[in-house]
Amino acid sequence: MRRAATIGLILAAGIALAGCTGEATGSPTGSPAGSPSPSASTPLPTSTGEAAAADEALLPMPVEEIKDWAETAVPGADSEGAGPILSGWLSENTSPHHKTFLKSQEAGAYQAQLACRGDGTITLTAGELDDELSAEPIVCDNETIAFDVTTTATGMQIVMDLEGAPTIYALSLQRMG
């Protein structure tokens, strides 16, 4: 019993160190941290905390500045029909795959904007909450991209996958008409 509790504490500490670094503006949901592929000249981290710190050092800006950057990179909540901005960072070693469920998002047509900065590539798919994501993936490679998302029922899911180095992102949804 004591061994199971110790393992649980170690896992909880590791998750806390590699956990949420960015946050959705106006929303309590955060975004996970991430990491790059190690280079030959970089020693491999020996713990999750070291891996997260090594990944964070490769980001194009300090983690504390991601939220402020996101508010200028994509349309904000002050735009008509806009929802919260989702922002954070991804990396191969700690969070190359991130899924967000917007359970109360109204059904309808949305103009989305995804901004990403860094040396990695983020592939995003979005769609109905309970369905397979059948929409064409959006690929972001150190740029800002606008695209449409349409849902027929309340709720939306957004899936982001990273390939490559740690990369920051900002995503906004603005309801059309």
TORLUM-546746 format. One line per 5 residues: number of its first residue (from 1); their letters; for each residue x, y, z of N, C-alpha, C, CB. Coordinates in steps of 0.05 Angstrom, whole numbers, plus 32768, in hexadecimal, padded with zeros to 4 digits. Glycine has a CB too. Layout:
NUM = a = X,Y,Z,X,Y,Z,X,Y,Z,X,Y,Z  ...
//
This chain:
1 = mrraa = 8011,7FE8,8000,8000,8000,8000,8011,8019,8000,7FED,8000,8018  8026,8019,8010,8038,8030,8012,8047,8034,7FF7,804D,802C,8029  804E,801E,7FEA,805C,8020,7FD0,804A,802C,7FBB,8065,8003,7FC7  8031,8025,7FBB,801E,8030,7FA8,801A,804E,7FAD,8002,8022,7FAA  8019,8057,7FC6,8017,8073,7FCC,802F,8082,7FC3,8012,8077,7FEB
6 = tigli = 8047,8077,7FC7,8060,8084,7FBE,8060,8087,7FA0,8078,8073,7FC8  8059,8072,7F92,8058,8073,7F74,8044,8089,7F6C,8051,8058,7F68  802D,808A,7F79,8019,809E,7F72,8024,80BA,7F76,8001,809A,7F83  8032,80BF,7F8C,803E,80D9,7F91,8053,80E1,7F7C,804B,80DA,7FAD  8063,80CE,7F75,8078,80D3,7F60,806A,80DA,7F46,808A,80BA,7F5C
11 = laagi = 8055,80CB,7F3E,8047,80D1,7F25,8039,80EC,7F27,8032,80BB,7F20  802D,80F2,7F3D,8020,810D,7F41,8034,8123,7F3E,8011,810E,7F5C  804C,8120,7F4A,8061,8135,7F48,806A,8138,7F2B,8079,812E,7F5B  806D,8122,7F1D,8076,8124,7F01,8061,8131,7EF0,807B,8108,7EF6  8048,812B,7EF4,8032,8138,7EE5,8030,8155,7EEC,8017,812A,7EEB
16 = alagc = 8034,815C,7F05,8033,8179,7F0D,8049,8188,7EFF,8035,817C,7F2B  8061,817D,7EFE,8077,818B,7EF1,8073,818E,7ED3,8091,817C,7EF7  8067,817B,7EC6,8064,817C,7EA9,8048,8186,7EA1,806A,8162,7E9D  8039,818F,7EB4,801C,8195,7EB0,8017,81AE,7EA1,800E,8195,7EC9  8001,81BA,7EA7,7FF7,81D1,7E98,8009,81E9,7E9B,7FDB,81D9,7EA2
21 = tgeat = 800F,81F5,7E84,8020,820D,7E85,8012,8225,7E79,803A,8208,7E76  8001,8221,7E65,7FF2,8236,7E59,7FD6,8234,7E63,7FF3,8235,7E3A  7FC6,8248,7E5D,7FAA,8246,7E65,7F99,8254,7E50,7FA5,8252,7E81  7F80,824C,7E4F,7F6D,8258,7E3D,7F64,8272,7E4A,7F54,8245,7E37  7F65,8288,7E3B,7F5D,82A2,7E45,7F3F,82A0,7E4B,7F63,82B8,7E31
26 = gsptg = 7F37,82A7,7E63,7F1B,82A6,7E6B,7F11,828A,7E70,7F0B,82B3,7E55  7F23,8277,7E73,7F1B,825B,7E77,7F2D,824E,7E8B,7F1A,824C,7E5D  7F23,823C,7E9D,7F34,822F,7EB0,7F45,8219,7EA5,7F23,8225,7EC7  7F40,8211,7E8C,7F4F,81FA,7E80,7F6A,8203,7E76,7F3E,81EE,7E69  7F7F,81F5,7E7D,7F9A,81FB,7E74,7FA2,81E9,7E5E,7FAD,81F9,7E8B
31 = spags = 7FBB,81ED,7E56,7FC7,81DD,7E40,7FE1,81D1,7E4B,7FCC,81EE,7E27  7FE7,81B9,7E41,7FFF,81AC,7E4C,8019,81B7,7E42,7FFD,818F,7E46  802E,81AF,7E50,8049,81B6,7E48,8053,81A0,7E35,805C,81B9,7E60  806A,81A4,7E28,8074,8190,7E16,8092,8191,7E13,8068,8194,7DFC  809E,8181,7E00,80BB,8180,7DFD,80C5,8178,7DE1,80C6,816E,7E10
36 = pspsa = 80DE,817D,7DDB,80EA,8177,7DC1,80F9,815C,7DC1,80FC,818D,7DB9  8102,8154,7DA9,8113,813E,7DA7,812F,8147,7DB0,8113,8132,7D8A  813C,8137,7DC1,8156,8140,7DCA,816B,813F,7DB4,815F,812F,7DE2  817E,8152,7DB4,8193,8152,7DA1,81AB,8143,7DAC,819B,816F,7D98  81BE,813D,7D9B,81D5,812D,7DA3,81E6,813C,7DB8,81E7,8127,7D8B
41 = stplp = 81E5,8157,7DB7,81F5,8167,7DCA,81E6,816C,7DE4,81FD,8181,7DBD  81CD,8166,7DE5,81BD,816B,7DFD,81BA,8151,7E0D,81A2,8177,7DF6  81C2,8151,7E27,81BF,8139,7E37,81A1,8133,7E3B,81CD,813B,7E52  8199,811A,7E3B,817D,8113,7E40,8175,8119,7E5C,8179,80F5,7E39  815D,8125,7E60,8154,812A,7E7B,814F,8110,7E8A,813A,813B,7E7A
46 = tstge = 8153,8110,7EA4,8150,80F7,7EB3,8135,80F6,7EC1,8166,80F5,7EC7  8125,810B,7EC0,810A,810A,7ECD,80F7,811A,7EBC,810B,8114,7EEA  80DD,8116,7EC2,80C8,8125,7EB5,80CC,8143,7EB9,80AD,811D,7EBE  80D3,814B,7ED2,80D8,8168,7ED7,80EF,8173,7EC7,80DD,816B,7EF5  8104,8164,7EC5,811B,816D,7EB5,8114,816E,7E97,8133,815A,7EB9
51 = aaaad = 8104,815B,7E8D,80FB,815B,7E72,80EA,8174,7E6C,80EB,8141,7E6B  80D7,817A,7E7E,80C6,8191,7E7B,80D7,81AB,7E7B,80B1,8192,7E91  80EA,81AD,7E8D,80FB,81C5,7E8E,810C,81C8,7E75,810D,81C4,7EA7  8116,81B2,7E6B,8126,81B2,7E52,8115,81BB,7E3B,8133,8197,7E4D  80FD,81B1,7E39,80EA,81B9,7E24,80E3,81D6,7E26,80D1,81A8,7E25
56 = eallp = 80DD,81DF,7E3E,80D5,81FB,7E42,80EB,820E,7E39,80CF,8200,7E60  8104,8206,7E3D,811B,8217,7E35,811C,821A,7E16,8135,820B,7E3F  8110,8208,7E07,8111,820A,7DEA,80F9,8219,7DDE,8111,81EE,7DDF  80E7,8223,7DEE,80D0,8232,7DE4,80D9,824D,7DDA,80BB,8235,7DFA  80CA,8258,7DC7,80D1,8272,7DBC,80CD,828A,7DCF,80C2,8277,7DA3
61 = mpvee = 80C0,8285,7DE6,80BC,829A,7DFA,80B7,828D,7E15,80A4,82AD,7DF3  80BB,829B,7E2B,80B6,8290,7E45,8098,8288,7E48,80BD,82A4,7E5B  8093,8272,7E56,8078,8268,7E5A,8066,827D,7E66,8079,824F,7E6D  8070,828E,7E78,805F,82A3,7E84,8055,82B7,7E70,806F,82B1,7E99  8061,82B9,7E58,8059,82CC,7E44,8046,82C1,7E2F,8072,82D7,7E37
66 = ikdwa = 8041,82A7,7E2F,8031,829A,7E1A,8014,82A6,7E1A,8030,827C,7E1E  8008,82A9,7E31,7FED,82B3,7E33,7FEB,82CF,7E27,7FE3,82B3,7E50  7FFE,82E1,7E2D,7FFD,82FC,7E22,8002,82FB,7E04,8013,830D,7E30  8014,82EB,7DFB,8019,82E8,7DDE,7FFF,82DE,7DD0,8030,82D4,7DD8  7FF2,82CA,7DDC,7FDA,82BF,7DD0,7FC4,82D4,7DCB,7FCF,82A8,7DE1
71 = etavp = 7FC2,82E6,7DDE,7FAD,82FB,7DDC,7FB2,830E,7DC5,7FAB,830A,7DF6  7FCB,830F,7DBB,7FD1,8320,7DA4,7FD4,8310,7D8A,7FEA,8330,7DA9  7FD8,82F6,7D8D,7FDD,82E5,7D75,7FC3,82DD,7D67,7FEC,82CC,7D7E  7FAD,82DB,7D75,7F93,82D3,7D6A,7F7D,82E5,7D75,7F8C,82B5,7D70  7F66,82E7,7D67,7F51,82F9,7D71,7F49,82F1,7D8D,7F38,82F8,7D5E
76 = gadse = 7F45,8305,7D9E,7F3F,8300,7DBA,7F22,82FF,7DC1,7F4C,8315,7DCB  7F1C,82FC,7DDA,7F01,82FA,7DE5,7EF1,8313,7DE1,7F01,82F2,7E02  7EFF,832A,7DDB,7EF1,8343,7DD7,7EE5,8345,7DBB,7F04,835A,7DDC  7EEC,8333,7DA9,7EE0,8332,7D8E,7EC4,8327,7D8F,7EF2,8322,7D7B  7EB2,8331,7D7E,7E97,8328,7D7E,7E95,830A,7D78,7E86,8338,7D6A
81 = gagpi = 7E87,82FB,7D89,7E84,82DE,7D84,7E9B,82CD,7D8C,7E7D,82D9,7D68  7EB0,82D9,7D98,7EC8,82CA,7D9F,7EC5,82BC,7DB9,7EE0,82DC,7D9F  7ED2,82A5,7DBB,7ED3,8296,7DD4,7EEF,829A,7DE0,7ECE,8278,7DCF  7EF5,828A,7DF5,7F0F,828D,7E01,7F26,8285,7DEF,7F10,827C,7E1B  7F3E,828F,7DF4,7F55,8287,7DE5,7F62,8270,7DF4,7F6A,829F,7DE2
86 = lsgwl = 7F68,825A,7DE5,7F76,8244,7DF1,7F94,8248,7DEA,7F6C,8228,7DE5  7FA5,8246,7DFE,7FC2,824A,7DF8,7FD2,8238,7E0A,7FC9,8267,7DFD  7FEB,8233,7E02,7FFD,8223,7E11,8015,821A,7E00,7FEF,820B,7E1D  8020,8203,7E07,8037,81F8,7DF8,8036,81DA,7DF8,8051,8203,7E03  8042,81CF,7DE3,8044,81B2,7DDF,8061,81AA,7DDB,8032,81A9,7DC8
91 = sents = 8068,8192,7DE2,8082,8187,7DDC,8081,8169,7DDA,8097,8190,7DF1  8093,815D,7DCC,8094,8140,7DC6,8097,8130,7DE0,80AA,813A,7DB3  80A7,8138,7DF3,80AD,8127,7E0A,8097,8128,7E20,80C7,812F,7E16  8089,813E,7E22,8075,8140,7E38,8058,8143,7E2F,807C,8156,7E49  8053,814D,7E17,8037,8150,7E0F,8034,8155,7DF1,802A,8168,7E1D
96 = phhkt = 803B,8141,7DE1,8038,8144,7DC4,801B,8143,7DBA,8049,8130,7DB6  8009,813A,7DCA,7FED,8136,7DC2,7FDB,8144,7DD8,7FE5,8118,7DBF  7FCA,8156,7DCF,7FB9,8165,7DE2,7F9D,8165,7DD7,7FC4,8182,7DE7  7F8A,815E,7DE8,7F6D,815E,7DE0,7F5E,8170,7DF3,7F62,8141,7DE0  7F4E,8182,7DE7,7F3D,8194,7DF7,7F20,818F,7DF0,7F45,81B2,7DF1
101 = flksq = 7F0F,818E,7E04,7EF2,818B,7E00,7EE5,81A5,7E09,7EE7,8172,7E10  7ED7,81B2,7DF7,7EC8,81CA,7DFD,7EAB,81C1,7DFE,7ECC,81E1,7DE7  7EA3,81B7,7E15,7E89,81AA,7E18,7E71,81BD,7E16,7E87,819D,7E33  7E74,81D6,7E1B,7E5D,81E9,7E19,7E5F,81FB,7E00,7E5C,81FA,7E32  7E71,81F6,7DEE,7E73,8206,7DD6,7E5A,8203,7DC5,7E8D,81FD,7DC5
106 = eagay = 7E4D,8219,7DBE,7E34,8218,7DAF,7E3A,820C,7D93,7E28,8234,7DAC  7E26,81FD,7D89,7E28,81F3,7D6D,7E28,820A,7D5A,7E10,81E0,7D67  7E36,8207,7D44,7E36,821C,7D2F,7E50,821D,7D20,7E32,8237,7D3C  7E52,8232,7D10,7E6A,8235,7CFF,7E7D,8249,7D0D,7E62,8240,7CE3  7E96,8242,7D0D,7EAB,8252,7D1B,7EC2,8258,7D08,7EB5,8245,7D34
111 = qaqla = 7ECD,8270,7D0B,7EE7,8276,7CFE,7EFB,8272,7D14,7EE7,8294,7CF2  7F0E,8260,7D0F,7F23,825A,7D23,7F3D,8266,7D19,7F26,823C,7D28  7F4E,826E,7D2B,7F69,8276,7D25,7F7D,8268,7D37,7F6D,8296,7D27  7F91,825C,7D2B,7FA6,824E,7D3A,7FC0,825B,7D34,7FA7,822F,7D33  7FCE,8264,7D49,7FE9,826F,7D46,7FFC,825C,7D55,7FEA,828D,7D52
116 = crgdg = 8012,8257,7D48,8027,8246,7D55,8042,8253,7D50,8025,8228,7D4C  8053,8251,7D64,806E,825B,7D61,8081,8247,7D6E,8071,8277,7D6F  8097,8242,7D60,80AB,822E,7D69,80B4,821E,7D51,80A0,821C,7D7F  80C5,820A,7D56,80D0,81FA,7D40,80C1,81E0,7D3C,80ED,81F4,7D46  80AB,81DC,7D4A,809B,81C4,7D46,8083,81CA,7D34,8091,81B9,7D61
121 = titlt = 8075,81B5,7D2D,805D,81B7,7D1C,8045,81AC,7D2C,8061,81A8,7D01  8030,81BC,7D2E,8017,81B4,7D3B,8002,81AD,7D26,800D,81CA,7D4F  7FF6,8196,7D29,7FE0,818E,7D18,7FC7,818E,7D29,7FE5,8171,7D0B  7FB3,819D,7D20,7F9A,81A1,7D30,7F83,8195,7D20,7F95,81BF,7D36  7F71,8187,7D2F,7F58,817F,7D24,7F42,8187,7D38,7F57,8160,7D1E
126 = ageld = 7F2B,818F,7D2E,7F15,8197,7D3F,7EFB,818D,7D34,7F14,81B6,7D41  7EE7,8189,7D45,7ECD,8180,7D3C,7EBA,817A,7D53,7ED1,8167,7D2C  7EA6,816A,7D4D,7E91,8164,7D60,7E9D,8157,7D79,7E7C,8151,7D53  7E90,815B,7D8F,7E9A,8151,7DA9,7E9B,8132,7DAA,7E88,815B,7DBF  7E86,8125,7D9F,7E84,8108,7DA2,7E8A,80F8,7D88,7E69,8101,7DAB
131 = delsa = 7E93,8106,7D73,7E98,80F8,7D5A,7EB6,80F6,7D54,7E8A,8107,7D43  7EBC,80E5,7D41,7ED7,80E4,7D36,7EDD,80FF,7D28,7EDB,80CC,7D22  7EF5,8108,7D2B,7EFD,8121,7D1D,7F02,811B,7D00,7F16,812D,7D2B  7EEF,8123,7CEF,7EF2,811D,7CD3,7EFB,8135,7CC2,7ED7,8114,7CC8  7EFD,814C,7CCF,7F06,8164,7CC1,7F23,8161,7CB8,7F02,817D,7CD3
136 = epivc = 7F2A,816F,7CA4,7F46,8170,7C9A,7F58,817C,7CAF,7F48,817F,7C7F  7F6E,8170,7CB6,7F80,817B,7CCA,7F8C,8196,7CC1,7F96,8167,7CD2  7F90,81A7,7CD5,7F9D,81C1,7CD0,7FBA,81BE,7CDA,7F8E,81D9,7CDF  7FCD,81C5,7CCA,7FE9,81C3,7CD1,7FF5,81DF,7CD5,7FF9,81B3,7CBB  8000,81E3,7CEC,800B,81FD,7CF3,8029,81FA,7CF8,7FFE,8209,7D0D
141 = dneti = 8039,8209,7CE8,8056,8208,7CEA,8061,8225,7CEC,8062,81FA,7CD0  8062,822F,7D05,806C,824A,7D0B,805D,825F,7CFB,808A,824B,7D04  8042,825F,7CFD,8031,8271,7CEE,8017,8275,7CFC,802D,8267,7CD1  8005,8284,7CEF,7FE9,8288,7CF9,7FD7,8280,7CE2,7FE4,82A5,7D02  7FC4,826E,7CE8,7FB2,8264,7CD3,7F95,8268,7CDC,7FB8,8245,7CCE
146 = afdvt = 7F84,8270,7CC9,7F67,8272,7CCD,7F5A,825B,7CBF,7F5C,828E,7CC3  7F45,8250,7CCC,7F36,823A,7CC0,7F1A,8239,7CCC,7F45,821F,7CC4  7F08,822A,7CBF,7EEC,8228,7CC9,7EE8,820E,7CD7,7ED9,822A,7CB1  7ED7,820F,7CEC,7ECE,81F7,7CFB,7EB0,81FA,7CFE,7EDC,81F5,7D17  7EA1,81E5,7CF7,7E84,81E5,7CFA,7E7C,81CD,7D0A,7E76,81E5,7CDE
151 = ttatg = 7E6A,81D1,7D1D,7E5F,81BC,7D2D,7E41,81BD,7D2C,7E69,81BD,7D4B  7E34,81A6,7D2F,7E16,81A6,7D2E,7E0A,81A1,7D49,7E0D,8190,7D1A  7E1A,819B,7D5D,7E10,8196,7D78,7E21,81A6,7D8C,7E11,8178,7D7F  7E17,81AA,7DA4,7E27,81B8,7DB8,7E40,81A9,7DBF,7E16,81BD,7DD2  7E56,81B7,7DC1,7E70,81AB,7DC7,7E82,81A9,7DAF,7E6C,8190,7DD4
156 = mqivm = 7E9C,81A9,7DB5,7EB0,81A7,7DA0,7EC9,819A,7DAD,7EB7,81C2,7D94  7ED7,818A,7D9D,7EF1,8180,7DA6,7F07,818B,7D93,7EF1,8161,7DA7  7F1E,8190,7D9F,7F35,819A,7D90,7F4C,8188,7D98,7F3B,81B8,7D97  7F5A,817E,7D84,7F71,816C,7D89,7F89,8178,7D7B,7F6B,814F,7D7E  7F9F,817B,7D8B,7FB8,8185,7D80,7FCE,8170,7D84,7FC0,81A0,7D8D
161 = dlega = 7FDD,816C,7D6E,7FF4,815A,7D6F,800C,8169,7D66,7FEF,8140,7D5D  8022,8164,7D74,803C,8172,7D6E,8050,815E,7D62,8047,817F,7D88  805E,8168,7D4F,8075,8159,7D45,808D,816D,7D45,806F,814E,7D28  80A2,8165,7D53,80BA,8176,7D54,80BE,8183,7D6E,80B9,818A,7D3E  80CB,819A,7D6D,80D4,81AA,7D84,80BC,81B6,7D93,80E7,81BF,7D7C
166 = ptiya = 80C0,81BE,7DAC,80AB,81CB,7DBC,80A1,81E4,7DAD,80B6,81D4,7DD8  8087,81E7,7DAE,8079,81FC,7D9F,8062,8207,7DAF,806F,81F1,7D83  805E,8221,7DAE,8048,822E,7DBC,8031,8231,7DA8,8051,824A,7DC7  8019,8234,7DB3,8001,8237,7DA2,7FED,824A,7DAF,7FF4,821C,7D9C  7FDC,8255,7D9E,7FC5,8265,7DA6,7FAE,825E,7D93,7FCB,8284,7DA7
171 = lslqr = 7F96,8259,7D9D,7F80,8252,7D8C,7F67,8262,7D95,7F7A,8233,7D8E  7F5A,826E,7D82,7F41,827C,7D88,7F2B,8272,7D76,7F45,829B,7D85  7F13,8274,7D80,7EFB,826D,7D70,7EE8,8284,7D71,7EED,8253,7D7C  7EDF,828D,7D59,7ECC,82A3,7D57,7EB3,8299,7D48,7ED9,82BC,7D4A  7E9C,829B,7D55,7E83,8292,7D49,7E7C,82A4,7D31,7E6C,8292,7D5E
176 = mg = 7E75,8297,7D1B,7E6E,82A5,7D03,7E4F,82AA,7D02,7E77,8296,7CE9  7E48,82C2,7CFA,7E2C,82C9,7CF6,7E1B,82C1,7D0B,7E21,82BD,7CDE
//
